[in-house]
Amino acid sequence: MKIAVTGAFSYSGKYITRRLLARGEEIITLTGHPNRPDPFNGKVKAFPLDFNNQQNLIASLKQVDVLVNTYWVRFDRAGNTQPHAVENMHKLITSAGAAGVKRIIHISITNPSASSPLPYFWGKAANEKTVIESGMSYAILRPTVLVGREDILINNIAFLLRRFPLFLIPGDGNYRLQPVCVEDLADLAVEAVYRKDNYTIDAVGPEIFTFKELVNLVGVVINSKRPLISVHPRLALLVAQFLSLFFGDILLTPEEVEGLMTNLLVSKEPPQAKTKLSDWLAANKEQLGVRYTSELKRHFI
């Protein structure tokens, strides 16, 4: 088959692409970062992910059988807002349909809702609706927090634990999350490429932690256990904003804190992924948190 992967040179798209290439498939990527290093040594042809030129999008997707979409934005920055990302997704899906794409594999989020007060979650719900109504065959995968060597949340928790004498927890820290390894998400995405049925599943790992348990586990594994201090979420955000000035990044957003504290990053379904976070941490403890991972550098610089 000929398969298009958005963001094949980035994070989750890279793991998905690696697996599809190993199966002998022809892969192209639509990317907003054409100058990003190519981890596939020219095996993946890159086309611009230019939402303002749908004719070019259609042309790039001609003869593509399956589109694997990982595109989204974590937070608003300048004109790159989440409502704008919803419009972009509509353009992408419309272009795929016009190009004759037969199936779409769409990466979403757990617990999306059209009635959510959080733009990230209602935006994801709007995108799922666009996929379902596209007329194409589809699979929708809903991960929570992705865990991998390039991840942001777990790595930067470890980074802070390695460098500061204590760690501030927004609220009581008893809200839960259910991380999923990016390798497992990639396996589920590849499986979805070869299936024919329409379905939506939560792509989550087998372990559920409170946020406080998660931070404590990371500290123990990297031998940097720190006192965990529960503070008002506004104070935690204020400290995160202060640290962001030094890192040249956005460390944490109010929406992310609210999503965490309302248990939106945990699933009611049986886990589809097999890798335990505790096992992954033990296997990767030497490099975890050694360097800070910047969202702005990854997506905007």
ABEGO torsion letter per residue (X at the ends): XBBBBBGAABBAAAAAAAAAAAAGBBBBBBBABAABBBAAGGABBBBBBBAABAAAAAAAABGBABBBBABBBABBBEABBAAAAAAAAAAAAAAAAAAGBABBBBBBBBGBBAABABAAAAAAAAAAAAAAAAGBBBBBBBBBBBBBAABAAAAAAAAAAAABABBBBBEAGABBBBBBBAAAAAAAAAAAAABABBBBBBBBBABBBBAAAAAAAAAAAAGABBBBBBBBAAAAAAAAAAAAAAAGBBABBAAAAAAAAAGAABBABBBABABBAAAAAAAAAAABGABBBBAAAAAAX
